[in-house]
Amino acid sequence: MFLTQGAVGEDTSIQRFVIDPGAEVPEHDHPHEQIGAVTEGALTFVVDGEELVVEAGDTYSIPGGEPHGARNDGDETVVGYDIFSPPRANPDWRE
């Protein structure tokens, strides 16, 4: 399960995400620059075919147009925040 909550401003948006153990965000891309932080758990990002584990307290940046996905390989729920510029109301891959 993958849940988001967020707010959209004039120039940026923020989304809180919650990803259960075993859940996955499929590979996708979007024109928005994405900056984020994991606050609980550990998330495995796949960016341009390379894997990177981002743990609680870590931050990350993904340029607009860069194919990426993520998955929770751990036993605990992952919680974090994504910030997008320009604003992004809904993840494209969930529509």
C-alpha positions in Angstrom: 0.0 0.0 0.0 1.2 3.5 -0.9 -0.5 6.6 0.7 0.1 10.3 0.1 -1.1 13.5 1.8 0.0 16.9 0.7 -0.4 20.5 0.0 0.0 22.5 -3.2 1.4 26.0 -3.3 2.0 28.5 -6.2 5.5 27.3 -7.0 6.0 24.1 -5.0 4.1 21.1 -3.6 4.8 18.7 -0.7 3.6 15.2 -0.2 3.9 13.0 2.8 4.2 9.3 1.8 3.7 6.1 3.7 4.9 2.8 2.1 4.2 -0.5 3.6 6.7 -3.4 3.7 6.8 -5.1 0.3 5.1 -2.2 -1.5 6.6 -0.6 -4.6 6.3 2.6 -6.6 6.7 1.6 -10.2 9.3 3.3 -12.4 8.0 6.6 -13.8 9.2 10.1 -14.7 7.8 13.6 -14.5 9.0 17.0 -15.5 9.0 18.1 -11.8 12.3 18.3 -9.8 11.8 16.1 -6.8 13.6 16.6 -3.5 12.7 14.5 -0.4 13.5 13.0 2.9 12.9 9.6 4.6 11.8 10.1 8.2 11.1 6.5 9.2 12.4 3.2 7.7 14.5 2.6 4.6 13.5 3.0 1.0 15.3 1.5 -2.0 15.3 3.9 -4.9 16.0 2.7 -8.5 17.2 5.6 -10.6 18.4 5.1 -14.1 18.9 1.4 -13.3 21.0 2.0 -10.2 19.8 1.1 -6.7 20.3 3.4 -3.7 19.0 2.8 -0.2 17.8 6.0 1.6 17.3 5.6 5.3 15.6 7.7 8.0 17.4 11.0 8.2 18.6 10.9 4.6 17.6 13.3 1.8 17.6 12.8 -1.9 17.2 14.8 -5.2 15.9 13.5 -8.5 16.0 15.8 -11.6 12.9 16.3 -13.7 12.6 13.8 -16.5 14.8 11.2 -14.7 13.1 7.7 -14.7 12.9 6.4 -11.1 11.0 4.1 -8.8 11.2 2.9 -5.3 10.3 -0.1 -3.1 10.2 -1.0 0.6 12.4 -4.1 1.0 12.4 -3.8 4.8 10.1 -5.0 7.6 8.9 -1.6 8.8 6.7 1.0 7.2 8.6 3.8 5.4 7.5 7.4 5.9 8.8 10.5 4.3 8.2 13.7 2.3 8.6 14.7 -1.3 8.8 18.3 -2.5 8.1 19.1 -6.1 8.8 22.2 -8.2 6.8 23.1 -10.2 3.9 21.9 -8.0 2.6 18.4 -8.6 -1.0 17.6 -7.4 -1.1 13.8 -8.0 1.4 11.2 -9.0 1.1 10.5 -12.7 1.5 6.8 -12.3 -1.5 6.5 -9.9 -4.0 8.1 -12.4 
